Amino acid sequence: MSAGTTGSGSFAITVPEGYRVGPWTVERPLGAGAFGSVYAAVRRAGPGGTPDRAALKFLPTGTCGPRQLRHLRDLAAREVELLGRLRAPRLIRMYETLTVDDPERPELDGATVLVLEEAADSLHTALPRLAPRERAEVLVQVCEGLAQLHGAGWVHGDLKPGNVLLMADGSARLGDFSTASELDGTHAYSPAFATADYTPPELLWSEFGERGTRTRPTADLWAFGVLAHVVLTDTFPLPGGTPSARRDAAVRYARGDEELRLSPELPDAWREIVTACLSRNHEDRALRAGRDAAAPLERVRAAAQGRVPRRRRRRRPGLVVTGLAATAMGIALTAGMLLPDDPPGWERCAAGSICFFAERDGRGEMCTWVGGSKDWLKGGAACPWASELGAKSAYNNGYGPDMGTLLVDVALFTKPQYVDRMDCLTRGSRTNFSDPPKPRSHEWVPNCAASPS
Ligand SMILES: Nc1ncnc2c1ncn2[C@@H]1O[C@H](COP(=O)(O)OP(=O)(O)OP(=O)(O)O)[C@@H](O)[C@H]1O
């Protein structure tokens, strides 16, 4: 039951070498999925300059029947919308979109072309040559990518090795957002075309409503559990020699007819994380792994370093005492009393994010974003409690120029749409507010000091 052969299909669109689309010249095929065909391309530079490189993803939106066309346009629109709005270090970037205008080639005419940052490989093809340490590091970066996506209010919906892209420096980025969907309240609605082996059991039998399949970030956590098992053991976690046999096994497991039997080759450090991600249903998964990928990230990082991650326990209010209170009460500060397994502090704020907390010192409820927010009361990544009650602390754990971003500080505004600036949080700052701000919107800016405050 090797998992090394899951993934890519044949090319839906064949584009000849040397073909010109806008300023781009096609070089060679890079890969193909169920809908898109991806080609390496170059853009000629001016005299003496290095040519730009990109990956062109062709979606055949001009050549299919009306039903298929509607579906393909929906997939293309999802990917264009997400990539146009979201920029995060672990998500592949999109430079522009083009439409092929070439009536002489009806098979290409009307195709939508996404001009993407070029990856060196996908995890699907690179996996056999990766060493165990590299595999673990890729998993950390995939989890970071999911945390960035979830933090911005999106669900990926099709995480699998073919959609994890490896850059020339070995770092990983998530790709293929054609099934991604933005949260609308607690749920998102995605087109039901995810890959069976990575689909959580509750979605295998879910209904496809008018808006699509109702999904949540925990669906990506299930896929992450499968991916981690595949990457670390080269086998799927559920038994069966074909995707449909494994899908049936997933259904039996979800009904409680069968137990999960993970590979004995799965390193101990990962066992608890994979088991939590592969919880039978959304509720258990949310409790054991977390509501989204920011929750298990620290445990994933610990596992990648070979440390057996500590179990997250639910906080028992009677036992939790602050250092100051404990000293005042004459209680010795032992690890047991402080429940160190469940440190609800700053460290929950994933790298690349801005986080606001309901309590001082990064404690209590947390709202987290990778990008900006035009209105804290609207959209999938809303944070009503903070804009009503005020945030007691905040951590700007954003990336810096080393990760390719110049927008490093975060400006806060009292009104939606970045109106009426009230405060600005510099990169790396952990702030306890004496007068809790009640922001309605925030945006990333190059420099707090240079901007009006
Ligand atoms: N930016 C990129 N750089 C290099 N290769 C890429 C890039 N994007 C995609 N690929 C290659 O093309 C393959 C197919 O791309 P992608 O998954 O986006 O297409 P798709 O039709 O949407 O796939 P799916 O069947 O998962 O829906 C990937 O598995 C990868 O090998």
The ligand as an SDF file (V2000), in Angstrom:
LIG
                    3D

 31 33  0  0  0  0  0  0  0  0999 V2000
    3.6290   27.0460   -9.1490 N   0  0  0  0  0  0  0  0  0  0  0  0
    4.0160   25.8430   -9.5750 C   0  0  0  0  0  0  0  0  0  0  0  0
    5.2990   25.5880   -9.8650 N   0  0  0  0  0  0  0  0  0  0  0  0
    5.6960   24.3750  -10.3060 C   0  0  0  0  0  0  0  0  0  0  0  0
    4.8490   23.3240  -10.4880 N   0  0  0  0  0  0  0  0  0  0  0  0
    3.5550   23.5140  -10.2240 C   0  0  0  0  0  0  0  0  0  0  0  0
    3.0620   24.7710   -9.7570 C   0  0  0  0  0  0  0  0  0  0  0  0
    1.7240   24.6650   -9.5640 N   0  0  0  0  0  0  0  0  0  0  0  0
    1.4120   23.3990   -9.8930 C   0  0  0  0  0  0  0  0  0  0  0  0
    2.4970   22.6950  -10.2890 N   0  0  0  0  0  0  0  0  0  0  0  0
    2.5340   21.2840  -10.7280 C   0  0  0  0  0  0  0  0  0  0  0  0
    1.3470   20.9860  -11.4390 O   0  0  0  0  0  0  0  0  0  0  0  0
    0.5750   19.9920  -10.7670 C   0  0  0  0  0  0  0  0  0  0  0  0
   -0.8960   20.2950  -10.9230 C   0  0  0  0  0  0  0  0  0  0  0  0
   -1.2060   21.5850  -10.4200 O   0  0  0  0  0  0  0  0  0  0  0  0
   -2.5260   21.8670   -9.6020 P   0  0  0  0  0  0  0  0  0  0  0  0
   -2.6060   20.9050   -8.4500 O   0  0  0  0  0  0  0  0  0  0  0  0
   -2.5510   23.2980   -9.2400 O   0  0  0  0  0  0  0  0  0  0  0  0
   -3.6380   21.5320  -10.6970 O   0  0  0  0  0  0  0  0  0  0  0  0
   -5.1500   21.0920  -10.4870 P   0  0  0  0  0  0  0  0  0  0  0  0
   -5.7150   20.6460  -11.7920 O   0  0  0  0  0  0  0  0  0  0  0  0
   -5.8700   22.2130   -9.8020 O   0  0  0  0  0  0  0  0  0  0  0  0
   -4.9530   19.8480   -9.5310 O   0  0  0  0  0  0  0  0  0  0  0  0
   -5.9780   18.9490   -8.7400 P   0  0  0  0  0  0  0  0  0  0  0  0
   -6.0970   17.6700   -9.5040 O   0  0  0  0  0  0  0  0  0  0  0  0
   -5.2690   18.7780   -7.4170 O   0  0  0  0  0  0  0  0  0  0  0  0
   -7.2550   19.7280   -8.6180 O   0  0  0  0  0  0  0  0  0  0  0  0
    1.0790   20.0180   -9.3320 C   0  0  0  0  0  0  0  0  0  0  0  0
    0.9150   18.7700   -8.6880 O   0  0  0  0  0  0  0  0  0  0  0  0
    2.5570   20.3560   -9.5230 C   0  0  0  0  0  0  0  0  0  0  0  0
    3.2800   19.1970   -9.8710 O   0  0  0  0  0  0  0  0  0  0  0  0
  1  2  1  0
  2  3  1  0
  2  7  2  0
  3  4  2  0
  4  5  1  0
  5  6  2  0
  6  7  1  0
  6 10  1  0
  7  8  1  0
  8  9  2  0
  9 10  1  0
 10 11  1  0
 11 12  1  0
 11 30  1  0
 12 13  1  0
 13 14  1  0
 13 28  1  0
 14 15  1  0
 15 16  1  0
 16 17  2  0
 16 18  1  0
 16 19  1  0
 19 20  1  0
 20 21  2  0
 20 22  1  0
 20 23  1  0
 23 24  1  0
 24 25  2  0
 24 26  1  0
 24 27  1  0
 28 29  1  0
 28 30  1  0
 30 31  1  0
M  END
$$$$
